[in-house]
Amino acid sequence: MVEEDRFLRKIYRNKFLNSGFEFVEATNGIEGLNKIFSEKPDLVLLDIILPRKNGFDVLIEAKRSNATKKIPVIIISNLSQESDIKRGLSFGAQDYLVKTDISHSEVVNKVKERLLRTAT
């Protein structure tokens, strides 16, 4: 998860660990991109509003690399404008979730669904 909000990362860390997932986190865009390249996670939860490098730029760079372009990315952001959603999906995100519209448990379920689809 690439998310600057420490409290939100803690909530998601607990939710995902309790659901049997491994959880790697980054607090800014540059750290997030470095972890995507080094860890090659099964899926990335990516915020858009991040320090040092925004989520759109992280997504573009991750999708440009042959080593990471197939890693599914789900954007989870407070940006809810239709233009932001279209932009994120056009850059290669598999889904775009608005933080205020979805519960933490629903995010975990979306990740499970996406990983099942990716595995088949």
DSSP file (Angstrom, degrees, kcal/mol; ACC not computed):
  #  RESIDUE AA STRUCTURE BP1 BP2  ACC     N-H-->O    O-->H-N    N-H-->O    O-->H-N    TCO  KAPPA ALPHA  PHI   PSI    X-CA   Y-CA   Z-CA
    1    1 A M              0   0    0      0, 0.0    25,-2.5     0, 0.0     2,-0.7   0.000 360.0 360.0 360.0 130.0    0.0    0.0    0.0
    2    2 A V  B     +ab  26  46A   0     43,-2.9    45,-2.3    23,-0.2     2,-0.3  -0.914 360.0 134.9-108.4 105.0    1.3    3.4   -1.0
    3    3 A E        -     0   0    0     23,-2.4    47,-0.1    -2,-0.7    25,-0.1  -0.972  46.2-154.0-154.7 129.7   -0.5    5.8    1.4
    4    4 A E  S    S+     0   0    0     45,-0.4     2,-0.8    -2,-0.3    -1,-0.1   0.762  71.5  95.9 -80.7 -23.6    0.9    8.8    3.4
    5    5 A D     >  -     0   0    0      1,-0.2     4,-2.5     2,-0.1     5,-0.2  -0.563  58.9-162.9 -74.8 108.9   -1.8    8.6    6.2
    6    6 A R  H  > S+     0   0    0     -2,-0.8     4,-2.1     1,-0.2    -1,-0.2   0.874  87.8  51.7 -60.4 -41.5   -0.2    6.6    9.0
    7    7 A F  H  > S+     0   0    0      2,-0.2     4,-2.1     1,-0.2    -1,-0.2   0.916 111.2  47.2 -63.4 -44.3   -3.6    5.9   10.7
    8    8 A L  H  > S+     0   0    0      1,-0.2     4,-2.5     2,-0.2     5,-0.2   0.903 110.6  52.1 -65.6 -41.3   -5.1    4.6    7.5
    9    9 A R  H  X S+     0   0    0     -4,-2.5     4,-3.2     1,-0.2    -1,-0.2   0.909 108.6  51.8 -59.9 -41.1   -2.1    2.4    6.7
   10   10 A K  H  X S+     0   0    0     -4,-2.1     4,-2.4     2,-0.2    -2,-0.2   0.922 109.2  49.4 -63.1 -43.9   -2.4    0.9   10.2
   11   11 A I  H  X S+     0   0    0     -4,-2.1     4,-2.4     1,-0.2    -2,-0.2   0.951 116.0  42.4 -58.7 -49.6   -6.1    0.1    9.7
   12   12 A Y  H  X S+     0   0    0     -4,-2.5     4,-3.1     2,-0.2     5,-0.3   0.888 110.4  56.3 -67.9 -38.3   -5.4   -1.6    6.4
   13   13 A R  H  X S+     0   0    0     -4,-3.2     4,-2.7    -5,-0.2     5,-0.3   0.949 111.7  43.8 -55.8 -49.0   -2.3   -3.4    7.7
   14   14 A N  H  X S+     0   0    0     -4,-2.4     4,-2.4     2,-0.2    -2,-0.2   0.919 114.2  49.8 -63.6 -44.3   -4.4   -5.0   10.4
   15   15 A K  H  X S+     0   0    0     -4,-2.4     4,-0.8    -5,-0.2    -2,-0.2   0.933 116.1  41.5 -60.1 -47.5   -7.2   -5.8    8.1
   16   16 A F  H  <>S+     0   0    0     -4,-3.1     5,-2.7     2,-0.2     3,-0.4   0.904 114.7  49.6 -72.0 -40.6   -5.0   -7.4    5.5
   17   17 A L  H ><5S+     0   0    0     -4,-2.7     3,-1.5    -5,-0.3    -1,-0.2   0.909 110.5  51.5 -63.6 -40.0   -2.8   -9.3    8.0
   18   18 A N  H 3<5S+     0   0    0     -4,-2.4    -1,-0.2     1,-0.3    -2,-0.2   0.705 107.2  54.8 -68.3 -18.8   -5.9  -10.6    9.7
   19   19 A S  T 3<5S-     0   0    0     -4,-0.8    -1,-0.3    -3,-0.4    -2,-0.2   0.314 126.1-100.6 -95.5   7.1   -7.1  -11.8    6.3
   20   20 A G  T < 5S+     0   0    0     -3,-1.5     2,-0.2     1,-0.3    -3,-0.2   0.590  78.6 132.4  89.5  11.0   -3.9  -13.8    5.7
   21   21 A F      < -     0   0    0     -5,-2.7     2,-0.3    -6,-0.1    -1,-0.3  -0.594  57.3-123.8 -91.8 154.7   -2.1  -11.3    3.4
   22   22 A E        -     0   0    0     -2,-0.2     2,-0.4     2,-0.0    -1,-0.0  -0.707  31.6-152.3 -83.5 151.6    1.4  -10.1    3.6
   23   23 A F        +     0   0    0     -2,-0.3     2,-0.4     2,-0.0   -10,-0.0  -0.969  18.0 179.8-138.0 119.2    1.4   -6.3    3.8
   24   24 A V        -     0   0    0     -2,-0.4     2,-0.3     2,-0.0    -2,-0.0  -0.943  15.5-165.8-115.4 138.5    4.2   -3.9    2.5
   25   25 A E        -     0   0    0     -2,-0.4     2,-0.3   -23,-0.1   -23,-0.2  -0.925  14.5-170.0-131.7 153.7    3.7   -0.2    2.9
   26   26 A A  B     -a    2   0A   0    -25,-2.5   -23,-2.4    -2,-0.3     3,-0.1  -0.981  14.5-152.7-137.7 148.9    5.2    3.0    1.6
   27   27 A T  S    S+     0   0    0     -2,-0.3     2,-0.3   -25,-0.2   -25,-0.1   0.536  76.3  23.1-102.6  -9.0    4.6    6.6    2.8
   28   28 A N  S  > S-     0   0    0     22,-0.1     4,-2.6   -25,-0.1    24,-0.2  -0.946  84.0 -98.7-150.4 170.9    5.3    8.5   -0.4
   29   29 A G  H  > S+     0   0    0     22,-2.1     4,-2.6    24,-0.3     5,-0.2   0.867 117.4  48.6 -64.0 -40.0    5.5    8.1   -4.1
   30   30 A I  H  > S+     0   0    0     21,-0.4     4,-2.5     2,-0.2    -1,-0.2   0.943 114.6  45.2 -67.7 -46.6    9.2    7.6   -4.5
   31   31 A E  H  > S+     0   0    0      1,-0.2     4,-2.4     2,-0.2    -2,-0.2   0.910 113.6  52.4 -60.7 -41.5    9.3    5.0   -1.7
   32   32 A G  H  X S+     0   0    0     -4,-2.6     4,-2.4     2,-0.2    -2,-0.2   0.932 109.8  46.6 -60.7 -47.5    6.2    3.3   -3.2
   33   33 A L  H  X S+     0   0    0     -4,-2.6     4,-2.3     1,-0.2    -1,-0.2   0.912 111.6  51.8 -62.9 -42.8    7.8    3.1   -6.6
   34   34 A N  H  X S+     0   0    0     -4,-2.5     4,-2.3     1,-0.2    -1,-0.2   0.898 111.7  47.0 -60.4 -40.3   11.0    1.7   -5.2
   35   35 A K  H  X>S+     0   0    0     -4,-2.4     4,-3.1     2,-0.2     5,-0.6   0.864 108.7  54.5 -71.7 -35.0    9.1   -1.0   -3.3
   36   36 A I  H  X5S+     0   0    0     -4,-2.4     4,-1.4     1,-0.2    -2,-0.2   0.938 113.7  42.6 -60.5 -45.1    7.0   -1.9   -6.3
   37   37 A F  H  <5S+     0   0    0     -4,-2.3    -2,-0.2    -5,-0.2    -1,-0.2   0.877 123.3  36.7 -69.5 -37.9   10.3   -2.4   -8.3
   38   38 A S  H  <5S+     0   0    0     -4,-2.3    -2,-0.2    -5,-0.2    -3,-0.2   0.885 126.7  33.2 -84.9 -38.9   12.1   -4.3   -5.4
   39   39 A E  H  <5S-     0   0    0     -4,-3.1    -3,-0.2    -5,-0.2    -2,-0.2   0.777  81.5-154.7 -88.2 -28.8    9.2   -6.3   -3.9
   40   40 A K     << -     0   0    0     -4,-1.4    -4,-0.1    -5,-0.6    -3,-0.1   0.968  24.5-156.2  46.9  64.2    7.1   -7.0   -7.0
   41   41 A P        -     0   0    0      0, 0.0     3,-0.1     0, 0.0    -1,-0.1  -0.144  24.6-117.4 -67.1 164.0    3.9   -7.4   -5.0
   42   42 A D  S    S-     0   0    0      1,-0.2     2,-0.3    29,-0.1    -2,-0.0   0.766  96.6  -0.1 -69.9 -25.8    0.9   -9.3   -6.2
   43   43 A L        -     0   0    0     28,-0.2     2,-0.4     2,-0.0    -1,-0.2  -0.978  66.4-139.9-161.4 151.2   -1.1   -6.1   -6.1
   44   44 A V  E     - c   0  73A   0     28,-2.4    30,-3.2    -2,-0.3     2,-0.6  -0.979   1.7-157.4-121.1 128.6   -0.7   -2.4   -5.2
   45   45 A L  E     - c   0  74A   0     -2,-0.4   -43,-2.9    28,-0.2     2,-0.5  -0.935  27.8-169.9 -96.8 122.1   -3.1   -0.2   -3.4
   46   46 A L  E     -bc   2  75A   0     28,-2.5    30,-2.3    -2,-0.6     2,-0.2  -0.956  18.9-154.8-128.4 121.6   -2.2    3.3   -4.5
   47   47 A D        -     0   0    0    -45,-2.3    30,-0.2    -2,-0.5     3,-0.1  -0.506  11.3-147.3 -80.1 160.3   -3.3    6.7   -3.2
   48   48 A I  S    S+     0   0    0     28,-0.2     7,-2.7     1,-0.2     2,-1.2   0.839  83.1  66.9 -96.0 -43.8   -3.0    9.6   -5.6
   49   49 A I  S    S+     0   0    0      5,-0.2   -45,-0.4     6,-0.1    -1,-0.2  -0.685  72.4 145.2 -86.2  99.9   -2.2   12.5   -3.3
   50   50 A L        -     0   0    0     -2,-1.2   -22,-0.1    -3,-0.1     2,-0.1  -0.950  49.0-108.8-133.9 149.9    1.2   11.6   -2.1
   51   51 A P  S    S+     0   0    0      0, 0.0   -22,-2.1     0, 0.0     2,-1.4  -0.455  96.2  12.3 -73.6 155.7    4.4   13.5   -1.1
   52   52 A R  S    S+     0   0    0    -24,-0.2     2,-0.3   -23,-0.1   -24,-0.1  -0.085 137.0  17.2  73.9 -34.6    7.5   13.4   -3.4
   53   53 A K  S    S-     0   0    0     -2,-1.4   -24,-0.3    -3,-0.0     5,-0.0  -0.827  83.4-123.6-164.2 124.7    5.7   11.8   -6.4
   54   54 A N     >  -     0   0    0     -2,-0.3     4,-2.0     1,-0.1     3,-0.3  -0.238  27.5-109.0 -73.7 164.2    2.0   11.6   -7.0
   55   55 A G  H  > S+     0   0    0     -7,-2.7     4,-2.7     1,-0.2     5,-0.2   0.820 115.9  58.3 -62.5 -34.4    0.1    8.4   -7.5
   56   56 A F  H  > S+     0   0    0     -8,-0.3     4,-2.5     2,-0.2    -1,-0.2   0.929 108.7  46.3 -61.1 -43.4   -0.5    9.0  -11.2
   57   57 A D  H  > S+     0   0    0     -3,-0.3     4,-2.4     2,-0.2    -2,-0.2   0.888 111.5  51.6 -66.1 -38.8    3.2    9.3  -11.8
   58   58 A V  H  X S+     0   0    0     -4,-2.0     4,-2.6     2,-0.2    -2,-0.2   0.934 111.4  48.2 -60.3 -46.0    3.9    6.2   -9.7
   59   59 A L  H  X S+     0   0    0     -4,-2.7     4,-2.3     2,-0.2    -2,-0.2   0.923 111.0  49.7 -61.3 -46.6    1.3    4.3  -11.8
   60   60 A I  H  X S+     0   0    0     -4,-2.5     4,-1.2     1,-0.2    -1,-0.2   0.933 114.0  44.9 -59.8 -47.1    2.7    5.5  -15.1
   61   61 A E  H  X S+     0   0    0     -4,-2.4     4,-1.0     1,-0.2     3,-0.2   0.895 112.7  50.6 -67.0 -39.3    6.3    4.5  -14.2
   62   62 A A  H  < S+     0   0    0     -4,-2.6     3,-0.4     1,-0.2     6,-0.3   0.888 111.9  47.9 -65.3 -37.5    5.2    1.1  -12.8
   63   63 A K  H  < S+     0   0    0     -4,-2.3    -1,-0.2     1,-0.2    -2,-0.2   0.694 104.9  60.8 -77.8 -18.5    3.3    0.3  -16.0
   64   64 A R  H  < S+     0   0    0     -4,-1.2     2,-0.4    -3,-0.2    -1,-0.2   0.769  89.6  83.5 -75.6 -26.4    6.2    1.4  -18.2
   65   65 A S  S >X S-     0   0    0     -4,-1.0     4,-1.9    -3,-0.4     3,-1.0  -0.641  71.5-146.2 -85.9 130.5    8.5   -1.2  -16.8
   66   66 A N  T 34 S+     0   0    0     -2,-0.4     4,-0.3     1,-0.2    -1,-0.1   0.820 100.2  59.0 -58.8 -30.7    8.4   -4.8  -18.2
   67   67 A A  T 34 S+     0   0    0      1,-0.2    -1,-0.2     2,-0.1    -4,-0.1   0.743 122.6  18.8 -72.3 -23.1    9.2   -6.1  -14.7
   68   68 A T  T X4 S+     0   0    0     -3,-1.0     3,-1.6    -6,-0.3    -2,-0.2   0.429  91.2 100.1-128.3  -1.4    6.1   -4.5  -13.0
   69   69 A K  T 3< S+     0   0    0     -4,-1.9    -3,-0.1     1,-0.3    -2,-0.1   0.749  84.5  52.5 -66.4 -21.9    3.6   -3.6  -15.8
   70   70 A K  T 3  S+     0   0    0     -4,-0.3    -1,-0.3    -8,-0.1    -2,-0.1   0.495  79.8 110.8 -91.8  -2.6    1.5   -6.7  -15.1
   71   71 A I  S <  S-     0   0    0     -3,-1.6   -28,-0.2    -9,-0.2   -29,-0.1  -0.595  75.7-119.9 -71.4 122.6    1.1   -6.0  -11.3
   72   72 A P        -     0   0    0      0, 0.0   -28,-2.4     0, 0.0     2,-0.5  -0.395  28.0-159.6 -65.0 138.6   -2.5   -5.0  -10.7
   73   73 A V  E     -c   44   0A   0     19,-0.4    21,-2.8   -30,-0.2    22,-1.0  -0.983   8.9-168.2-122.2 128.0   -3.0   -1.6   -9.3
   74   74 A I  E     -cd  45  95A   0    -30,-3.2   -28,-2.5    -2,-0.5     2,-0.3  -0.971  16.9-143.6-113.1 119.3   -6.1   -0.4   -7.4
   75   75 A I  E     -cd  46  96A   0     20,-2.5    22,-3.5    -2,-0.6     2,-0.4  -0.648  16.1-174.7 -79.9 136.0   -6.2    3.3   -6.8
   76   76 A I  E     + d   0  97A   0    -30,-2.3     2,-0.3    -2,-0.3    22,-0.2  -0.926  26.4 144.7-132.4 108.2   -7.8    4.2   -3.5
   77   77 A S  E     - d   0  98A   0     20,-2.4    22,-2.3    -2,-0.4    23,-0.3  -0.903  60.4-127.9-143.4 161.0   -8.1    8.0   -3.2
   78   78 A N  S    S+     0   0    0     -2,-0.3     2,-0.6    20,-0.2    20,-0.1   0.599  83.2 103.4 -83.5 -14.8  -10.2   10.9   -2.0
   79   79 A L        +     0   0    0      1,-0.2    -2,-0.2     5,-0.1    20,-0.1  -0.581  42.6 166.5 -70.6 117.2  -10.1   12.3   -5.5
   80   80 A S        +     0   0    0     -2,-0.6    -1,-0.2    18,-0.1     2,-0.1   0.313  23.8 126.5-120.4   8.4  -13.6   11.5   -6.8
   81   81 A Q    >>  -     0   0    0      1,-0.1     4,-2.1     4,-0.0     3,-0.6  -0.426  66.3-125.3 -66.4 141.4  -13.9   13.6   -9.9
   82   82 A E  H 3> S+     0   0    0      1,-0.2     4,-2.8     2,-0.2     5,-0.2   0.858 111.8  57.2 -54.1 -37.3  -14.9   11.6  -13.0
   83   83 A S  H 3> S+     0   0    0      1,-0.2     4,-2.1     2,-0.2    -1,-0.2   0.873 106.4  48.4 -65.2 -36.8  -11.8   13.0  -14.8
   84   84 A D  H <> S+     0   0    0     -3,-0.6     4,-2.6     2,-0.2    -2,-0.2   0.911 112.3  48.9 -67.7 -42.2   -9.5   11.7  -12.0
   85   85 A I  H  X S+     0   0    0     -4,-2.1     4,-2.3     2,-0.2     5,-0.2   0.938 113.1  46.4 -63.2 -47.3  -11.1    8.3  -12.2
   86   86 A K  H  X S+     0   0    0     -4,-2.8     4,-2.5     1,-0.2    -1,-0.2   0.900 112.1  52.1 -61.5 -40.4  -10.9    8.1  -16.0
   87   87 A R  H  X S+     0   0    0     -4,-2.1     4,-1.6    -5,-0.2    -2,-0.2   0.939 110.0  47.7 -61.9 -48.0   -7.3    9.3  -15.8
   88   88 A G  H  <>S+     0   0    0     -4,-2.6     5,-2.0     1,-0.2     4,-0.2   0.911 114.5  45.7 -60.8 -43.5   -6.3    6.6  -13.3
   89   89 A L  H ><5S+     0   0    0     -4,-2.3     3,-1.2     1,-0.2    -1,-0.2   0.873 110.2  54.1 -68.5 -36.6   -8.0    3.8  -15.3
   90   90 A S  H 3<5S+     0   0    0     -4,-2.5    -1,-0.2     1,-0.3    -2,-0.2   0.792 103.7  57.1 -68.6 -26.1   -6.4    5.1  -18.6
   91   91 A F  T 3<5S-     0   0    0     -4,-1.6    -1,-0.3    -5,-0.2    -2,-0.2   0.500 132.3 -88.3 -82.7  -3.2   -3.0    4.9  -17.0
   92   92 A G  T < 5S+     0   0    0     -3,-1.2   -19,-0.4     1,-0.3    -3,-0.2   0.478  74.0 147.7 116.0   2.1   -3.5    1.2  -16.3
   93   93 A A      < -     0   0    0     -5,-2.0    -1,-0.3     1,-0.1   -19,-0.2  -0.457  40.5-146.7 -67.4 143.2   -5.2    0.9  -12.9
   94   94 A Q  S    S+     0   0    0    -21,-2.8     2,-0.3     1,-0.2   -20,-0.2   0.754  78.9   4.4 -81.1 -25.5   -7.5   -2.1  -12.7
   95   95 A D  E     -d   74   0A   0    -22,-1.0   -20,-2.5    -7,-0.1     2,-0.4  -0.980  59.3-146.8-154.3 160.1   -9.9   -0.3  -10.3
   96   96 A Y  E     -d   75   0A   0     -2,-0.3     2,-0.4   -22,-0.2   -20,-0.2  -0.951  19.0-172.3-135.8 112.4  -10.5    3.1   -8.8
   97   97 A L  E     -d   76   0A   0    -22,-3.5   -20,-2.4    -2,-0.4     2,-0.6  -0.883  18.4-139.7-110.0 135.6  -12.0    3.3   -5.3
   98   98 A V  E >   -d   77   0A   0     -2,-0.4     3,-2.0   -22,-0.2     4,-0.5  -0.844  15.4-139.6 -94.3 122.7  -13.1    6.5   -3.6
   99   99 A K  G >  S+     0   0    0    -22,-2.3     3,-0.9    -2,-0.6   -21,-0.1   0.829 100.2  50.8 -52.5 -40.2  -12.1    6.3    0.1
  100  100 A T  G 3  S+     0   0    0    -23,-0.3    -1,-0.3     1,-0.2   -22,-0.1   0.636 109.3  52.5 -76.1 -11.9  -15.3    7.9    1.4
  101  101 A D  G <  S+     0   0    0     -3,-2.0     2,-0.4     1,-0.1    -1,-0.2   0.408 105.8  53.9-102.5   1.0  -17.5    5.5   -0.7
  102  102 A I  S <  S-     0   0    0     -3,-0.9     2,-0.1    -4,-0.5    -1,-0.1  -0.995  73.0-127.4-143.3 140.2  -16.1    2.2    0.5
  103  103 A S     >  -     0   0    0     -2,-0.4     4,-1.7     1,-0.1     5,-0.1  -0.393  30.1-112.8 -80.8 163.0  -15.5    0.4    3.8
  104  104 A H  H  > S+     0   0    0      1,-0.2     4,-1.9     2,-0.2     5,-0.1   0.893 119.2  52.2 -61.4 -40.1  -12.1   -1.0    4.8
  105  105 A S  H  > S+     0   0    0      1,-0.2     4,-2.2     2,-0.2    -1,-0.2   0.876 106.0  54.0 -65.3 -36.7  -13.6   -4.5    4.6
  106  106 A E  H  > S+     0   0    0      2,-0.2     4,-2.4     1,-0.2    -1,-0.2   0.863 105.4  54.0 -64.9 -34.6  -14.9   -3.9    1.1
  107  107 A V  H  X S+     0   0    0     -4,-1.7     4,-2.3     2,-0.2    -2,-0.2   0.932 107.7  49.8 -63.8 -44.8  -11.4   -2.9    0.0
  108  108 A V  H  X S+     0   0    0     -4,-1.9     4,-2.4     1,-0.2    -2,-0.2   0.918 111.4  49.3 -59.1 -43.3  -10.0   -6.2    1.3
  109  109 A N  H  X S+     0   0    0     -4,-2.2     4,-2.6     2,-0.2    -1,-0.2   0.889 108.6  52.5 -64.2 -39.2  -12.8   -8.0   -0.6
  110  110 A K  H  X S+     0   0    0     -4,-2.4     4,-2.6     2,-0.2    -1,-0.2   0.905 109.7  49.6 -61.8 -41.3  -12.0   -6.1   -3.8
  111  111 A V  H  X S+     0   0    0     -4,-2.3     4,-2.6     2,-0.2     5,-0.2   0.928 110.4  49.9 -63.7 -45.1   -8.3   -7.1   -3.4
  112  112 A K  H  X S+     0   0    0     -4,-2.4     4,-2.2     1,-0.2    -2,-0.2   0.933 112.2  48.2 -58.6 -46.6   -9.3  -10.7   -2.9
  113  113 A E  H  X S+     0   0    0     -4,-2.6     4,-2.3     1,-0.2    -2,-0.2   0.922 112.5  48.2 -59.3 -46.1  -11.5  -10.6   -6.0
  114  114 A R  H  X S+     0   0    0     -4,-2.6     4,-2.3     1,-0.2    -1,-0.2   0.901 111.3  49.7 -64.6 -41.2   -8.8   -9.0   -8.1
  115  115 A L  H  X S+     0   0    0     -4,-2.6     4,-1.9     2,-0.2    -1,-0.2   0.876 109.9  51.2 -67.3 -36.6   -6.2  -11.5   -7.0
  116  116 A L  H  X S+     0   0    0     -4,-2.2     4,-1.1    -5,-0.2    -2,-0.2   0.918 112.0  47.2 -64.5 -42.8   -8.5  -14.4   -7.9
  117  117 A R  H  < S+     0   0    0     -4,-2.3     3,-0.2     1,-0.2    -2,-0.2   0.870 112.2  50.2 -65.1 -37.1   -9.1  -12.9  -11.3
  118  118 A T  H  < S+     0   0    0     -4,-2.3    -1,-0.2     1,-0.2    -2,-0.2   0.852 108.1  53.5 -69.2 -34.7   -5.4  -12.4  -11.8
  119  119 A A  H  <        0   0    0     -4,-1.9    -1,-0.2     1,-0.2    -2,-0.2   0.736 360.0 360.0 -74.0 -23.0   -4.6  -16.0  -10.8
  120  120 A T     <        0   0    0     -4,-1.1    -1,-0.2    -3,-0.2    -2,-0.2   0.460 360.0 360.0 -97.5 360.0   -7.0  -17.5  -13.3
